Structure formats: C-alpha cells, structure tokens
Amino acid sequence: MRRATIRDVAAAAGVSIGTASKALNGQGKLRAETRERVAAAAQELGFAPNTLAQALLAGRSYTVGLITTDSFGRFSIPVMLGAEDALGIGQISVFMCDTRDDPEREERYVEMLAARRVDGLIVAGRRIEPRAPVRTGPGIPVVYAMTQPANGHGPAVLPDDEGGGRLAAEHLLAIGRRRIAHITGPERFLNARLRARGFAAALLAAGVEPCGHTRYGEWTERWGREAAGQLLADRPDAIFCGSDQIARGVADTLRAVGRRIPEDVALVGFDNWAPMALGALPPLTSVDMCLEEVGRVAAGYLLAGISGDPAHGVHTVPCRLVVRESSGG
Amino acid sequence: MRRATIRDVAAAAGVSIGTASKALNGQGKLRAETRERVAAAAQELGFAPNTLAQALLAGRSYTVGLITTDSFGRFSIPVMLGAEDALGIGQISVFMCDTRDDPEREERYVEMLAARRVDGLIVAGRRIEPRAPVRTGPGIPVVYAMTQPANGHGPAVLPDDEGGGRLAAEHLLAIGRRRIAHITGPERFLNARLRARGFAAALLAAGVEPCGHTRYGEWTERWGREAAGQLLADRPDAIFCGSDQIARGVADTLRAVGRRIPEDVALVGFDNWAPMALGALPPLTSVDMCLEEVGRVAAGYLLAGISGDPAHGVHTVPCRLVVRESSGG
C-alpha cells in the first residue's frame, strides 16, 4: 500500500497542498477550523510528516543537486516531483542540472554543486547499463534514481522492471490469452531484458509457451509496426510491448489488417505515459513505473545519508498495471 | 539568423560542450592546441561569450529560480535548457520549483527563493490567458517565459504563435493546396486563437477562402479524429492542426476512410514534439516553437534586469517550420 502524501491529506481535507503544508507545519495565517480539518485528515490517513527532513534543520545548506541526463524530462520530471514531495515543499531546495549526456559537463556541475555546499546529490538518468559513479568530495552523499553505478555501491532506486513484465503477463493470462508475444526495445538496455525476463517467468509459471521469441528492436512506433507485421503469421492473441510507443505501432498494424483490439489481440504497453497511452486507439493498458514514488524513495535515502545513516545497494519500487480498453478493461 | 551558441562552437571544434566552455573561460587543464581550435571556431562563428554573465561576478548569489507549472516538463525543460545555456554552464545555478498549478505553493516557493537571495526569477508556464503577476520583493527581477503577466509589465518571452500559424498556411499554399481547413485546441487558449489568426491572415493575403470555420475543441488525438470526421464532407486538400496530437488523430481518421496523406490531404501539426511528430504515420510536418531559444532569450533579459537594465513588454521568438512526409517533403 502506498504511503499517504501531503497531496492525499490536502485532497481529503478539501484544501490546497500549500494550505495543508502550512497547517501541518504550524505556519502562515489559517483559520483554526482549517488547521483542525487538515490535522484530522492527516491522522485518518496515517500521514507522517517527514521527521528526517525536520531533523536537518541545523547547520546545513538545505539544498540538494539533481543531476539528470534526460533532456526531454520524460523520466526526470516525475522523479523530481516525488523528490520535492519528500524533501518538504521549499524546506530543501533543488538545484536542477542537465548534463545532456556529456561527462565533462557533468563533472563541472558536480564541482559547482560541491562549491555550493549542497547537502547531497540525486543522480537521475535513463538506464542502458550501470553508469560510472559520480565522484563527489567526502561528506556529500549520492543517491541514484532510474540508474545505478557500475561499482554496485549505490544506493540506487529503480523501478521493478522484472516485476512489471510479470504483471503484464499475469494480466493477459488472467483474461484468458494463451498465445502471448513480446516486442520490446534494444537488447542492450537492461530494462528491456528485465521486462522480458519477468514476462517469460510468468508464462513459465503458468505452463504457457511464449508465442515466438522476444523481438528486440527499438523504442519506436515504427519498430512496433514492423515487428507486428512479422508476428502476424504466429497468430498471437495478445502482445506485451516494452513501451507505449511500440504498442501504438503494433495497434496501427493490427488495425491495418483488420484485427480487432482487444477482441482478436489484446495489447499491453509499458510506461503509462499519458499522452501516448490515453491518445491511442483504443487507450492502452500499460505498466506504470510509479516514477514519483521512485523520486520519493530516492529522496528518503538521501535524507538518511545526510543524517549519517546511509543506505546501500539497489532498491526497487513496484510497478502497477493500469487497465484500459486495449486489454478488455 | 540564430546567434551561435557554445554548442555550435563545440561542434565546429570537434570537442564537447564542457571542453569548449573551459577553453573559452581559460579554465581547466587543456592542451594549447585544443584551446586554439576552440578559439578559432568561436571567432569564425561570431560567438560572443556572455559578458553580462561575466559582469555579474561581484556581490551576487549566482542563483536564479525557475518556477514552472508544467508538471510534464514538456515545455519547461527545453526552456530550462536554453536558460542554462545563456546563464553559462554552472556559473549561475538554477533552482527549479514546480508549483503544480497551486497558487499557494507558488507563493511559498517565491518566499523561499527570496530568502535564498536569488538574483532573479524566471516564471515559465503553459499559457491560457495572462496570469497574475508574481509578487517578489524589490530588487528581484522577474522574466516570464511561455506565459505573461496580466498587468502587461513583463518582460515576457513568448513564441510567435501567430507567425507559426502563418508559416503553416504559407507552406500549404506553396505546395498548391487551396482547400485548407484548421482544427485546434480550446478557444479559451490564447495560443489557439493566435495560431488561427495567423493562419487566416495568410489565406486572406493569398485570396484563398478557408475550408470551413476554425474548429476549436481539445488538445487531444480524440478531438482530431472526431473533427476530421466532421470535416470530410468539405473535401479539404490540407488540414492545419493546432498541435501534433490533433494531427495524429486527424491522420487516423483519414487513413480509416482511405484518404492518402499527403497525396489527398496534406497535414501540418504544431509543437514539433519529437515522439509525436516522428512516430506518426507518416511523420508530421510541424511548426517548432524553438523553446530553447525562448529560454535563452528569457535568461538574457533576466541577466539584463539583474545588471539594472530591465526589459519591458512582450517579446516573441519566431517559430520555424519543419517539413516532413505529411505535407509532401
């Protein structure tokens, strides 16, 4: 079960996030009735204000750096939003730096952040393989989010890609599909391999043969269209796709040859990226990586590290399946 | 003509952005030959290091706040990248704050940034109508990007939406289309109205009647599919869409009824959002708002304001048209 956030408290009390935060922190000018309503909602939801964040109110710069390589913000913005939540709205501020995948630029940013005496660093990125660790001076804890350091030290927070692949397969099995194919991105991406592994494990556990081999390719709609064309002869009754973009390409090909979605072929995507998943025809069932939760957990480990209680190793955040029309709803 | 950036200099000299920056700033350990190559490239391209940024090296916090309401990062990340460029890599650092469209949350962030003694603020946002101005203390200049304050004071930097609509219409006229329709987002969005106005003005100037009235609706693929269905009876030979998502929906409907793109109906989108425009079938001709340039220009005005030379009013950055298969290429 997800931990209640200040957003949940605000919604339950019928106030804005800012008001809820003021009420809980005893700040600002609010009516007593409002404070009480927020406090009641917080208690009912079991909301715990972040005491670690509060404990840091001594001798720190109250800033952290967020270094990202994701120029589109597709993955890093939700991670940042989750981190902001965990760091307390405005209590700890975030320097955001985009390296554009340039190692020298990254090095300069790390130097700059150290010179600014940040309390810690979150390094976010799109994963291919584990990356070179960031070198900071002593006393600056680092947490990786959506990526992991090659030395294995961590701490790193990743979505549970393998579990996500399993969720997709179990859903398609549960709605009665038995000829399930898998089309995904490039094999050099660790997340593509993990999703394929979870998918295969779930089929194996159910005693169901996969429909053809895993088709590795690109993270594009074009690849989805092409791979679906190759697969049609195998007569799949479901296709699990490694991204929503691949799933949209698959849907184009199915529509072009007159196969109905989901009646003839059920489709599941991955990412639950709103503009892609909701805009699809029909809207896509998709695996959601809960990126905000990844950011919240990473920020939590960072706060622990700043307080002298560092975490180690790789931590995964469970994915969740969002069911829409493409798999029967 | 676009001003040369450090990125252009780096590309021309065959080095990374970090190396080019070090070479131009006389920092770091580099071979003399590398420094000379970068200097030569900078001279050839007429690259002017940002002297305003350098002039600030006295008595400042060298931080600026970027306040955004765009939780998807779709618009704010490119604006931030452009601003980073203009602020010098790591010379002035950016506090990024996402208000999630909550006015109280915005107020708290502004207070926090003032307490941190930022040198200035960039307020980025998606535009509907002019927004309430941000209230900062005296001495903290504010520049708006992708949005504008209702009091008209500015300075605000916006893409030239009207010019973008004109570009789209002129392109479709130039490839010989005469029955050109327009489908766009909600009429309450200023940018939808401006794009429609530029489109209509270009047709009028060419003495061509628009094919039906402007169809205002939503920024969604679903609306594109629906509106295209309504339009078919008018037999358009081209459709200009207010977003790439609308254009994709239109393409779905055209394909479903057997109209070829671009032979029977040419399509132009707006945003040039890579995953949408490139993934479409066929890839979309689209109007690009040059968001990084919007960010660079906004940061330039902010630096001027910090140096005591504030800009006023609304400034627009020209759009550019990117031609792909959906309009004949």
Interface residues (C-beta under 8 A of the other chain):
Chain A: S16 I17 G18 T19 S21 K22 T63 L66 S71 F72 G73 R74 S76 I77 M80 L81 E84 I89 G90 S93 V94 F95 M96 C97 D98 R100 D102 P103 E104 R105 E107 R108 Y109 E111 M112 L113 R116 T220 E221 R222 R225 Q245 R248 G249 D252 A274 P275 M276 L278 G279 A280 L281
Chain B: S16 I17 G18 T19 S21 K22 T63 L66 S71 F72 G73 R74 S76 I77 M80 L81 E84 I89 G90 S93 V94 F95 M96 C97 D98 R100 D102 P103 E104 R105 E107 R108 Y109 E111 M112 L113 R116 T220 E221 R222 R225 Q245 R248 G249 D252 A274 P275 M276 L278 G279 A280 L281
